[in-house]
Amino acid sequence: MGIVSRKIKKKFKNNEVLKGLSFSVNQGNIVFLLGPNGSGKTTWIRIALGLETKDSGDITFDGKKLEEVRDKISVVFDEPPIYPHLSGYDNLKILSGKTKINDHFTFDILSALNLTEELLQKKAKGFSLGQRHRLAVACALIRQGQYIIMDEPTVGLDYHGWEAVKKLLIKEKEKGKAILVTGHNYDLIEEIVDRLVIIANGVAVFNDTFENFKKLGLTNVTIKSKEDNVLRKYNYIRVKGDTYQKKYGNKKEFEEELLLLQKEGVLIEDIEVKAENLKEIYKSFIEGNN
């Protein structure tokens, strides 16, 4: 079952942030929770961790309440908490809940995240944002929780840092962990997630695969041809000279209509087909749900 959110509602004074948010994160899955700033992603996480009260609804972990599984949850916040005057090693012990960090599993994680012995012996107040974030990821994974929640996991990480985190998350997924990540960097996160959940107006307005999300994007076609009458018949708009443009719901629609144009003998001198990227699709989707 993994993590299940059922009709979570939360209101702050006159602002109803969550209006019945429902979704699930199955075991062995990575789910990406996406939404505009202020849509309630962090509020949901705080409710799931018992840091914020809910007005109604419930969140369960394999059918159990938070109190029963608290020690099985690993968390990475977008602004990782640290004890600035303690060493990296001491932070590891406190934040992971492990009194000993000398096993092979821990060393493998520290090595993958480039958290060297020299760095960890230093006081954490001198760590960069990227180093603090890698330390937080290490703490979460060393904890070996069955449920992993990461708020903005790409923040402060360079390419190599994210590649290391990504590989570790895939390993945890293969162990059957239920993993939830939030953020805005969908181009990086897309390649590792199983499902995408988009929040708008306090509810989940999309809950499916990235592949199906991409199908919602428009296909922009630019054609150069002298066949003005035929192109106008198919609702192409003349933009300049012999250049015409049209937007299709998807690439398949365009391919089907292209066959019709060819049957009518349209001579196409040049053609450019450009599908919307994830950012464009997401922007249009959110605008359509507000």
C-alpha positions, 0 to 999 in steps of 0.5 A: 500500500505504501503512503496513502493520503485520503481527502486531506483538508487544511485551512489557515484563517481564510485560506483553504490550502488543501481541499481534499488532497488524495493520492498514494505512493506505492511500495517500490515507486517514486512519486513526484508531487508538483504544484505552484508555490503556495499550492500546499506541497509543504503543508501536506508534508508537515501534516504527514510528519505530524508537524502540522494538524489537519482539519480532516482526512487521514494519511497512513503508511501501509495502513498504519498511523504516523505514531506506529511508523515514525521510526521508519520515515526518512525525510529531507527538507528543502532547507536541511536542518543542521547543528552548526557548531557540531561536526558533520559526523555528529550531525550524521549521528543525531539526524540519522538516529544512528549511534554508530556510522562505521558500517559498509552501508554508511560508508557506501552512501558517504562515498557516493555523495562525496562526503569525505572524512576531511569534510565531515570532521569540520563544523557544519556551519562552514558547509555550503548549501549543496554540502548541507543538502548532501548531508541531509540526504545521507542522514535520510538514507542511513536511517533506512526508512521504509518511507522516504519524503524529499522536499526539493531534492535538487536544491543546492546540488550540482550535476554530479551531486544530483546524479549521486542522489538519483542513483541512491534513490533508484537503489532504494526504490528497488528495495521496495521503498515508498518514495515521495519527492517534491520540487519544480525541476521536473526535467531532472526528476522525470527520469526516475519517477513512476507517477506525477501528482499535480496539485492545484486549488488544493486537490490533485488535478493530475495523477498519472505517468509523465508519459501520459502528461506529455501527451497533453502538450500541443504540437506546433507546426510551421509549414512553408508552401504556396498552397494558400487556399488548401492550408487555410481550409485546414485552419493554418494561419499565414504568418509571413509570406509563404509561411503558415502555422498551426497548433495540434492537440498532439503529434498524432493529430498532425501526422493524420492531417499531413496525410490529408494535405499530401492527398490534396497535392500540397507541395510542402517546401519546408516543415518544422514540428515542435512539441511543447516541453514539460515546462510549457505543458505544465504552465498551460495545465495549471492555467487551465485548472485555476 
